[in-house]
Amino acid sequence: MSDFAKALETLRPQLLKFARLQLRNPDWAEDAVSDTLLAALEKPQAFAGQSQLKTWLIGILKHKLVDQIRRHQREISATPEDGQDLDEALFLPDGHWREAPQDWGDPEAALRQLEFIKVLEACVEHLPGQQGRLFMMREWLELETEEICKVLAISPTNLWVMLHRARLRLRECLQLNWFAGAAPARS
Amino acid sequence: MPLLRRSCRDVTALVLRAEDQALPWRERLAVRLHMLACRACPRFAAQVALMRRASARWRAYSENSSD
């Protein structure tokens, strides 16, 4: 195996991790990663001059993930909405907070810490499947909402409801696993 | 101004909606007015802003880190 192929193999697990986070289906994730590595092996010259192999590969992977989402659009769109509405748990019937949100303190204190970023990643992983997919499309693939609706053939309202739920859930997870404890970032 | 009165639950939904879409001016104004009078919702908005920055940091980390 060439050094280049070896380097690709080394990065494979990381690519697979993000492919799984995005697609929430191990087989589709394998396909996306194989497509990515194949594309890289076919065009190693495209890498020349790029500073980081990983940056380049993640860029290819993101395109391959969108391809997979297109290919499996029907299955993804037909996935039933998962996870209950957190709104009921957060608000009284009259629309007031049951419990006021906590002050999370200085954002920089948390953002500086790699541990916090890892907790965020774990929280994204724990999002229910469909919410996780949509959140990843928006925040990791950085697709516009119109594009997500088009690719998945879902309505904007449906998308907003799901993103709303995903973000509330993520917030809850960060609150429980970082800000509520004796996290070092807490001010 | 009852037309511009929003509950904390409504404002929370609008703050989240603003992550993906520009709000109509009336909703923007309603949120702004609510924030002046509420102690809880500004904290929620700050949490959402932190999550947005954290997502960006995570994205950059996923692309560049060597581990």
Interface residues (C-beta under 8 A of the other chain):
Chain A: F18 Q52 K54 T55 I58 G59 D87 L90 F91 D94 G95 H96 W97 A100 P101 Q102 D103 W104 P107 A110 L111 L114 F116 I117 L120 E121 V124 R138 E139 W140 E142 T145 L159 W160 L163 H164 R167 L168 L170 R171 L174
Chain B: S7 C8 R9 D10 T12 A13 L16 R17 E19 D20 Q21 R39 A40 R43 F44 A46 Q47 V48 A49 L50 M51 R53 A54 S55 R57 W58 R59 Y61 S62 E63 N64 S65 S66
